[in-house]
Amino acid sequence: MLGGAGAAKEFPSRGEGRWGLRLHSVSMFFRRKKKEAPGEAPRHGEAPGSPTTPAPAPHAPLESGGGPGSATTQFLTGEAGKDRRTVQVLLETIARVSRSRDLESLFAYVVDSSIRIAGAERGLLILRGPDDELEVRTGRDRDGNTIPTDVRFSTSVARKVLEEGQPVRATVHSESEALELGKSVYDLKLRAVMCVPLSLSEEEKGAPRGVLYVDSRAASRNFTQADLALFAALAQQISIAMDNARLHLDSIEKVRLEQSLELASAIQRDLMPAVPTDLSTWDVHGWYRPADEAAGDFYDFVRTRDGRLAIVVGDATGHGIGPALITATTQGSLRSLLRVIADPGEVVTLVNQDLTERVEDGRFLTLFLAVLGEDGTLHGINAGHALPFVWRAATGDVETIGRGGPALGMVSDEVYVAHEPMHLDPGDVLVIYTDGISEARDPDRPEELFGEDGIRRALAAAAAEEEGAEGILKCIVGEALRMSAGAREDDMTIVVARRKAEG
């Protein structure tokens, strides 16, 4: 049984109770009750002016709690029955906070408990609004009825608590004291008001987020320091409940976001094309690796209207869901247009016009489009993309394909034109990549990049060994990942096409 000064010893230590980690929030309230010295606050149930406490000073109805500790350590009175009921209310509140996800019903329960414990006529949970106005979130009367949110209350007391962050109890003995507290106190004929702040979480800084408030018009009712202490404890549980609810919502949103990203990643993987294996002239292979769940890079193989093979590699600014949406839109448009329009320049021009109308300022997509003919011809269009490489089997030289127009989504009226056609002889290799490959960096020497030189070396070494497209691609990617120790700061995409030997 709980009771007397030894009651606190019967509770588990911090973190051991069936209410888990939140039980420690009430441990500070259970302290052995000393005999009160003159000048200390009255005991629970005693009125100001009793033999053991001084009477309130005239014309000073507003009394601050004096600091966080003073309002949170004195609600055990030494009277077993009263203390047992007090502790039961507080522990029931803690239990509800630990398991409840319904803030509205929890707020109503705590306000009802505050009214019952304090013997008040009504209670309000008041939150600070976006423009610093006071908004009644929950209002209840002593019969458990809901009070309209436009109810009048002592805004001066509530604002004092919000500004100073200290609990307050006020007792009105005259009309002048009522007017001193505020016109609403005088008009409502309030005799006692008590208000405590809702504390912020450890991560938050600034003024309290709101207050817990009770008042009464009964002439015989005086809120005591013990009432204020328990009231502050209940307010702390509301603060914990609000933090728990926010963390719970954050957790739900995090799970939803993770699921959305996983879905986006799966959809993007499905959009990546199968490597065509039925080509008589070309051996091709493609690979990509996103930095996040969804990539801003993409590649594609598309059969054009006249039967040629179009290879596309694109790179939207950034990585994640936003760029992935841009790449998906671009990929879909290119696949459709390449099948009905023979001129690749016209295709890229139309895609650029569409993207410029859709994407936000500051977002764009670089692109290289190569159209390969059965006779080894290559028509290329570069829209702000990294320069592709061509390795020549006859000489071992590595060439680049020159620049073209700006990235897509930047200039709405840009007209894109294909470069002068190149001819690839049997054994020649085309490599198109995104900057995630060239900007792979050594983690021990971050200024050292794999770079264009790294791609050239890996390409020349693998191509000279008469590797196929897949083998050349694996060699380049392997060298880039080896340099970066497997780290990926950006999306990485590469496509290799090698003209097959004749016969």
C-alpha positions as CSV (number, residue, x, y, z in Angstrom):
1,M,0.0,0.0,0.0
2,L,1.2,3.5,-0.8
3,G,1.2,6.1,1.9
4,G,3.3,8.4,4.0
5,A,6.9,9.3,3.5
6,G,7.9,5.8,2.5
7,A,5.6,5.6,-0.5
8,A,8.2,6.5,-3.0
9,K,10.4,3.4,-2.1
10,E,7.8,1.0,-3.5
11,F,8.2,2.2,-7.1
12,P,10.8,0.8,-9.5
13,S,13.9,2.7,-10.3
14,R,14.3,4.6,-13.5
15,G,13.5,2.6,-16.6
16,E,12.3,-0.5,-14.7
17,G,8.6,0.0,-14.6
18,R,6.0,-1.6,-16.9
19,W,5.6,1.8,-18.5
20,G,9.2,1.6,-19.9
21,L,11.4,4.5,-20.5
22,R,8.8,7.1,-19.7
23,L,8.5,6.1,-16.1
24,H,11.6,8.1,-15.2
25,S,9.7,11.3,-16.0
26,V,7.7,10.9,-12.8
27,S,10.5,9.7,-10.5
28,M,11.5,13.3,-9.6
29,F,8.1,13.9,-8.1
30,F,8.4,11.3,-5.3
31,R,10.5,12.8,-2.5
32,R,10.3,12.3,1.2
33,K,8.1,15.0,2.7
34,K,9.7,17.2,5.3
35,K,7.9,19.1,7.9
36,E,7.2,22.5,6.4
37,A,9.1,25.4,7.7
38,P,7.5,28.8,8.1
39,G,7.1,30.5,4.7
40,E,6.8,27.3,2.7
41,A,3.8,26.6,0.5
42,P,0.7,25.1,2.2
43,R,0.1,21.4,2.3
44,H,-2.4,19.8,0.0
45,G,-5.9,20.8,1.1
46,E,-4.8,23.7,3.4
47,A,-5.9,27.2,2.5
48,P,-3.6,30.2,2.5
49,G,-3.6,31.9,5.8
50,S,-3.6,28.7,7.8
51,P,-1.4,28.5,10.9
52,T,1.4,26.8,9.0
53,T,1.5,29.1,6.0
54,P,1.6,32.9,5.5
55,A,-1.4,34.7,4.0
56,P,-1.1,36.0,0.5
57,A,0.1,39.6,0.2
58,P,-2.6,42.1,-0.5
59,H,-3.0,43.1,-4.2
60,A,-0.7,40.4,-5.3
61,P,-3.0,37.7,-6.6
62,L,-0.6,36.3,-9.2
63,E,1.9,33.8,-7.7
64,S,4.6,32.2,-9.8
65,G,5.6,28.6,-9.1
66,G,9.1,29.9,-8.5
67,G,10.9,27.6,-10.9
68,P,10.6,24.1,-12.4
69,G,11.5,22.3,-9.2
70,S,9.2,24.1,-6.9
71,A,6.1,23.0,-8.8
72,T,7.1,19.4,-9.2
73,T,8.3,18.1,-5.9
74,Q,5.6,18.7,-3.3
75,F,2.3,16.9,-4.1
76,L,2.9,14.0,-1.5
77,T,1.3,15.3,1.7
78,G,1.9,12.4,4.1
79,E,-1.8,11.6,4.2
80,A,-2.0,8.0,2.9
81,G,-5.4,8.1,1.3
82,K,-4.9,11.4,-0.4
83,D,-1.4,10.5,-1.6
84,R,-2.6,7.1,-2.9
85,R,-5.3,8.7,-5.0
86,T,-2.8,11.3,-6.3
87,V,-0.2,8.8,-7.3
88,Q,-2.8,6.5,-8.9
89,V,-4.0,9.4,-11.1
90,L,-0.5,10.2,-12.2
91,L,0.5,6.6,-12.9
92,E,-2.7,6.0,-14.8
93,T,-1.9,9.1,-16.9
94,I,1.6,7.8,-17.5
95,A,0.2,4.4,-18.6
96,R,-2.2,6.0,-21.0
97,V,0.5,8.2,-22.4
98,S,2.7,5.1,-23.0
99,R,0.1,3.2,-24.9
100,S,-2.2,5.8,-26.4
101,R,-2.0,7.0,-30.0
102,D,-5.3,9.0,-29.8
103,L,-4.2,12.5,-28.7
104,E,-7.7,13.9,-28.5
105,S,-9.0,11.3,-26.0
106,L,-5.8,11.5,-24.1
107,F,-6.0,15.3,-23.8
108,A,-9.6,15.0,-22.6
109,Y,-8.6,12.5,-20.0
110,V,-5.7,14.6,-18.7
111,V,-7.9,17.7,-18.5
112,D,-10.7,15.8,-16.7
113,S,-8.1,14.5,-14.3
114,S,-6.7,18.0,-13.7
115,I,-10.2,19.3,-12.9
116,R,-11.0,16.4,-10.6
117,I,-7.7,16.6,-8.7
118,A,-7.7,20.4,-8.3
119,G,-11.4,20.7,-7.6
120,A,-11.8,23.1,-10.5
121,E,-14.9,24.0,-12.4
122,R,-13.3,23.7,-15.9
123,G,-10.0,23.0,-17.6
124,L,-8.4,24.0,-20.8
125,L,-5.5,22.7,-22.9
126,I,-4.2,25.8,-24.8
127,L,-1.6,25.7,-27.5
128,R,0.4,28.5,-29.1
129,G,-0.9,29.1,-32.6
130,P,1.2,29.9,-35.7
131,D,0.9,33.7,-35.2
132,D,1.5,33.4,-31.4
133,E,-2.2,33.5,-30.7
134,L,-3.7,31.2,-28.1
135,E,-5.8,28.3,-29.3
136,V,-8.0,26.2,-27.1
137,R,-7.3,22.6,-28.2
138,T,-9.4,20.9,-25.5
139,G,-11.9,22.3,-23.1
140,R,-13.8,20.4,-20.4
141,D,-16.1,21.2,-17.5
142,R,-16.3,19.4,-14.1
143,D,-19.2,17.1,-15.5
144,G,-17.0,15.9,-18.4
145,N,-18.7,18.0,-21.0
146,T,-16.8,19.5,-23.9
147,I,-16.4,23.3,-23.8
148,P,-16.4,25.2,-27.1
149,T,-13.0,26.3,-28.2
150,D,-14.0,30.0,-28.3
151,V,-14.5,30.0,-24.5
152,R,-13.2,33.0,-22.5
153,F,-10.4,32.5,-20.0
154,S,-7.6,34.5,-18.4
155,T,-5.4,35.2,-21.4
156,S,-3.1,37.3,-19.2
157,V,-2.3,34.4,-17.0
158,A,-1.8,32.0,-19.9
159,R,0.5,34.5,-21.7
160,K,2.5,35.1,-18.5
161,V,3.2,31.4,-18.3
162,L,4.1,31.1,-21.9
163,E,6.4,34.1,-21.7
164,E,8.2,33.1,-18.5
165,G,7.9,29.4,-18.8
166,Q,6.9,29.1,-15.1
167,P,3.7,27.7,-13.5
168,V,1.3,30.2,-11.9
169,R,-1.6,30.0,-9.4
170,A,-3.7,33.0,-8.6
171,T,-6.3,33.6,-5.9
172,V,-8.7,36.5,-6.3
173,H,-9.9,38.2,-3.0
174,S,-11.3,41.4,-4.4
175,E,-12.6,43.1,-7.6
176,S,-9.4,45.1,-7.8
177,E,-7.4,41.9,-7.8
178,A,-9.7,40.5,-10.5
179,L,-9.1,43.5,-12.7
180,E,-5.4,43.3,-12.1
181,L,-5.4,39.7,-13.5
182,G,-7.5,40.8,-16.5
183,K,-10.9,41.9,-17.7
184,S,-11.9,38.3,-18.4
185,V,-11.2,37.3,-14.8
186,Y,-13.4,40.1,-13.6
187,D,-16.2,39.5,-16.1
188,L,-16.2,35.7,-15.4
189,K,-16.1,36.3,-11.6
190,L,-13.2,33.8,-11.3
191,R,-11.8,33.3,-7.8
192,A,-8.9,30.9,-8.5
193,V,-6.8,30.3,-11.6
194,M,-3.9,27.8,-12.1
195,C,-1.8,27.5,-15.2
196,V,1.4,25.5,-16.0
197,P,3.5,25.3,-19.2
198,L,3.7,22.4,-21.6
199,S,7.5,21.7,-21.7
200,L,9.4,21.3,-24.9
201,S,11.3,18.2,-25.9
202,E,15.0,18.0,-25.3
203,E,15.6,18.6,-29.0
204,E,13.4,21.8,-29.1
205,K,14.3,25.2,-27.9
206,G,12.4,28.3,-27.2
207,A,9.1,29.2,-25.4
208,P,6.6,26.5,-24.2
209,R,4.3,25.1,-26.9
210,G,1.2,25.8,-24.7
211,V,-0.3,25.6,-21.3
212,L,-2.6,23.5,-19.1
213,Y,-5.2,25.8,-17.4
214,V,-7.9,25.4,-14.8
215,D,-10.1,27.9,-13.0
216,S,-13.0,28.1,-10.5
217,R,-15.6,30.6,-9.4
218,A,-16.2,29.0,-6.1
219,A,-15.4,31.4,-3.2
220,S,-14.1,28.6,-1.0
221,R,-11.7,27.1,-3.6
222,N,-8.0,28.0,-3.3
223,F,-5.5,26.0,-5.4
224,T,-2.6,25.0,-3.2
225,Q,1.1,24.4,-4.0
226,A,0.4,20.7,-3.9
227,D,-2.3,21.1,-6.5
228,L,0.1,23.1,-8.6
229,A,2.8,20.4,-8.3
230,L,0.5,17.6,-9.5
231,F,-0.9,19.9,-12.2
232,A,2.6,20.4,-13.5
233,A,3.2,16.7,-13.5
234,L,0.1,16.1,-15.6
235,A,1.2,18.9,-18.0
236,Q,4.5,17.1,-18.4
237,Q,2.7,13.9,-19.4
238,I,0.8,15.9,-22.0
239,S,4.1,17.2,-23.4
240,I,5.4,13.6,-23.5
241,A,2.3,12.4,-25.3
242,M,2.7,15.2,-27.9
243,D,6.3,14.1,-28.4
244,N,5.3,10.5,-28.6
245,A,2.6,11.3,-31.2
246,R,5.0,13.3,-33.3
247,L,7.7,10.5,-33.1
248,H,5.0,8.0,-34.0
249,L,3.9,10.0,-37.0
250,D,7.5,10.5,-38.0
251,S,8.0,6.8,-37.8
252,I,5.0,6.1,-39.9
253,E,6.1,8.7,-42.5
254,K,9.6,7.2,-42.5
255,V,8.2,3.7,-43.2
256,R,5.9,5.1,-45.9
257,L,8.8,6.9,-47.5
258,E,11.0,3.8,-47.4
259,Q,8.2,1.8,-49.0
260,S,7.7,4.4,-51.7
261,L,11.4,4.5,-52.5
262,E,11.5,0.7,-52.7
263,L,8.5,0.8,-55.1
264,A,10.1,3.5,-57.1
265,S,13.4,1.6,-57.3
266,A,11.6,-1.6,-58.4
267,I,9.7,0.3,-61.1
268,Q,12.9,1.9,-62.3
269,R,14.6,-1.5,-62.5
270,D,11.7,-2.7,-64.6
271,L,12.0,0.2,-66.9
272,M,15.7,-0.6,-67.6
273,P,15.7,-2.5,-70.9
274,A,16.8,-6.0,-71.6
275,V,20.1,-6.2,-73.5
276,P,19.3,-7.0,-77.1
277,T,21.0,-10.2,-78.2
278,D,19.6,-10.6,-81.7
279,L,21.8,-7.9,-83.4
280,S,23.8,-9.0,-86.4
281,T,26.3,-6.0,-86.4
282,W,26.5,-4.8,-82.8
283,D,27.4,-6.4,-79.4
284,V,25.9,-4.1,-76.7
285,H,25.7,-4.1,-72.9
286,G,24.4,-1.7,-70.3
287,W,24.7,-1.2,-66.5
288,Y,23.5,1.2,-63.9
289,R,23.9,1.6,-60.1
290,P,21.8,4.2,-58.2
291,A,23.3,6.3,-55.4
292,D,19.9,6.1,-53.6
293,E,16.9,3.9,-54.0
294,A,15.9,5.7,-57.2
295,A,18.3,7.0,-59.8
296,G,18.5,10.1,-61.9
297,D,20.3,8.1,-64.6
298,F,18.9,5.9,-67.2
299,Y,19.8,4.0,-70.4
300,D,17.8,2.5,-73.1
301,F,17.9,0.5,-76.3
302,V,15.2,1.3,-78.8
303,R,14.5,0.1,-82.4
304,T,13.9,3.1,-84.6
305,R,11.2,3.3,-87.3
306,D,13.8,2.3,-90.0
307,G,15.2,-0.6,-88.0
308,R,18.4,1.0,-86.7
309,L,19.4,0.7,-83.0
310,A,19.1,3.8,-80.8
311,I,21.1,3.9,-77.6
312,V,20.2,6.5,-75.0
313,V,22.0,7.5,-71.8
314,G,20.6,10.3,-69.7
315,D,21.5,12.0,-66.4
316,A,19.1,14.2,-64.5
317,T,20.4,16.7,-61.9
318,G,20.6,15.1,-58.5
319,H,19.4,11.6,-57.5
320,G,16.3,10.3,-55.8
321,I,12.6,10.4,-56.5
322,G,12.5,13.8,-58.2
323,P,15.2,13.1,-60.8
324,A,13.8,9.6,-61.3
325,L,10.5,11.1,-62.3
326,I,12.2,13.2,-64.9
327,T,14.1,10.3,-66.3
328,A,11.0,8.1,-66.5
329,T,9.2,10.9,-68.4
330,T,12.1,11.4,-70.8
331,Q,12.6,7.7,-71.4
332,G,8.9,7.2,-72.2
333,S,8.9,10.2,-74.6
334,L,12.0,9.0,-76.4
335,R,10.8,5.5,-76.9
336,S,7.6,6.7,-78.4
337,L,9.1,9.4,-80.7
338,L,12.0,7.3,-81.9
339,R,9.6,4.7,-83.3
340,V,7.7,7.3,-85.4
341,I,10.2,10.0,-86.3
342,A,13.2,9.2,-88.4
343,D,15.3,12.3,-87.6
344,P,17.0,11.9,-84.1
345,G,17.5,15.7,-83.9
346,E,13.8,16.3,-84.2
347,V,13.1,13.7,-81.6
348,V,15.5,15.4,-79.0
349,T,14.1,18.8,-79.9
350,L,10.5,17.7,-79.1
351,V,11.6,16.1,-75.9
352,N,13.4,19.3,-74.8
353,Q,10.3,21.4,-75.5
354,D,8.2,19.1,-73.4
355,L,10.6,19.0,-70.5
356,T,11.1,22.7,-70.4
357,E,7.4,23.2,-69.9
358,R,7.3,20.6,-67.1
359,V,10.4,20.8,-64.9
360,E,11.2,23.4,-62.3
361,D,13.9,26.0,-62.8
362,G,17.3,24.6,-61.9
363,R,16.4,21.1,-63.0
364,F,17.7,19.7,-66.3
365,L,18.8,16.4,-67.9
366,T,21.9,15.7,-69.9
367,L,21.5,13.2,-72.7
368,F,23.5,11.4,-75.4
369,L,21.6,9.7,-78.2
370,A,23.5,7.4,-80.6
371,V,21.7,5.8,-83.6
372,L,23.7,2.9,-85.0
373,G,23.3,1.5,-88.5
374,E,23.9,-2.0,-89.7
375,D,26.8,-0.6,-91.9
376,G,28.6,0.8,-88.8
377,T,27.4,4.4,-89.1
378,L,26.8,6.4,-85.9
379,H,24.6,9.5,-85.8
380,G,25.1,11.1,-82.4
381,I,23.3,14.0,-80.5
382,N,24.9,15.4,-77.3
383,A,22.7,17.5,-75.1
384,G,25.1,18.7,-72.4
385,H,26.3,15.2,-71.7
386,A,29.8,13.8,-70.8
387,L,31.7,13.2,-74.1
388,P,31.5,9.5,-75.2
389,F,34.6,7.6,-76.3
390,V,35.3,5.6,-79.4
391,W,38.2,3.1,-79.3
392,R,39.7,2.3,-82.7
393,A,40.7,-1.3,-83.2
394,A,43.1,-0.4,-86.1
395,T,45.2,2.0,-84.1
396,G,44.3,1.6,-80.4
397,D,43.5,5.3,-80.3
398,V,40.6,6.7,-78.1
399,E,38.6,9.5,-79.6
400,T,35.7,11.6,-78.2
401,I,32.5,12.6,-79.8
402,G,32.1,16.4,-79.7
403,R,29.6,18.5,-77.8
404,G,26.2,19.6,-79.1
405,G,23.5,21.7,-77.6
406,P,22.6,22.4,-74.0
407,A,21.1,20.0,-71.5
408,L,17.4,19.3,-71.9
409,G,15.0,21.5,-70.0
410,M,17.1,24.6,-70.1
411,V,16.4,26.4,-73.4
412,S,12.9,25.8,-74.7
413,D,13.5,26.8,-78.3
414,E,16.8,25.0,-78.8
415,V,16.9,23.0,-82.1
416,Y,19.1,19.9,-81.8
417,V,21.0,18.6,-84.8
418,A,23.0,15.3,-85.1
419,H,26.8,15.4,-85.4
420,E,28.4,14.5,-88.7
421,P,28.0,10.7,-88.9
422,M,30.9,8.7,-87.8
423,H,31.9,5.2,-89.1
424,L,32.9,2.4,-86.7
425,D,34.9,-0.4,-88.3
426,P,34.7,-4.0,-87.0
427,G,36.2,-4.2,-83.5
428,D,35.7,-0.5,-82.8
429,V,34.0,0.3,-79.4
430,L,31.6,3.0,-78.3
431,V,31.4,3.9,-74.6
432,I,28.7,6.3,-73.3
433,Y,28.7,7.0,-69.5
434,T,27.4,9.4,-66.8
435,D,29.6,11.4,-64.5
436,G,29.1,9.0,-61.7
437,I,31.7,6.8,-63.4
438,S,34.3,9.5,-64.1
439,E,33.8,11.2,-60.7
440,A,34.4,8.1,-58.7
441,R,37.0,9.1,-56.1
442,D,39.6,7.6,-53.8
443,P,38.2,7.8,-50.2
444,D,41.7,8.3,-48.8
445,R,42.5,10.9,-51.4
446,P,39.2,12.6,-52.3
447,E,40.9,15.0,-54.7
448,E,41.8,12.0,-56.9
449,L,39.1,11.1,-59.4
450,F,38.8,8.2,-61.7
451,G,38.3,10.7,-64.5
452,E,38.2,10.5,-68.2
453,D,41.8,9.2,-68.2
454,G,40.7,6.3,-66.0
455,I,38.0,5.4,-68.5
456,R,40.3,5.7,-71.4
457,R,42.9,3.4,-69.8
458,A,40.4,0.7,-68.8
459,L,38.7,0.9,-72.2
460,A,42.0,0.5,-74.1
461,A,43.2,-2.3,-72.0
462,A,40.0,-4.3,-72.2
463,A,39.3,-3.6,-75.9
464,A,42.8,-4.6,-76.8
465,E,42.2,-8.0,-75.2
466,E,39.3,-8.5,-77.7
467,E,36.8,-8.4,-74.9
468,G,33.1,-8.2,-75.8
469,A,30.9,-5.3,-74.8
470,E,30.0,-6.9,-71.4
471,G,33.7,-7.6,-70.6
472,I,34.8,-4.1,-71.5
473,L,32.0,-2.6,-69.4
474,K,32.9,-4.8,-66.4
475,C,36.5,-3.8,-66.7
476,I,35.7,0.0,-66.7
477,V,33.2,-0.3,-63.9
478,G,35.5,-2.6,-61.8
479,E,38.3,-0.1,-62.0
480,A,36.0,2.8,-61.0
481,L,34.6,0.9,-58.1
482,R,38.0,-0.2,-57.0
483,M,39.2,3.4,-56.8
484,S,36.2,4.5,-54.8
485,A,36.3,1.3,-52.6
486,G,32.7,0.6,-53.6
487,A,31.3,3.9,-52.5
488,R,28.8,5.7,-54.6
489,E,28.3,9.4,-54.3
490,D,26.3,9.7,-57.5
491,D,24.3,7.5,-59.8
492,M,26.6,5.4,-62.2
493,T,25.5,4.4,-65.7
494,I,27.4,3.1,-68.7
495,V,26.6,1.5,-72.0
496,V,29.2,-0.2,-74.3
497,A,28.6,-1.1,-78.0
498,R,31.2,-3.0,-80.0
499,R,30.9,-3.6,-83.7
500,K,31.2,-7.2,-84.4
501,A,33.8,-8.7,-86.7
502,E,32.6,-9.4,-90.2
503,G,31.8,-13.0,-91.1
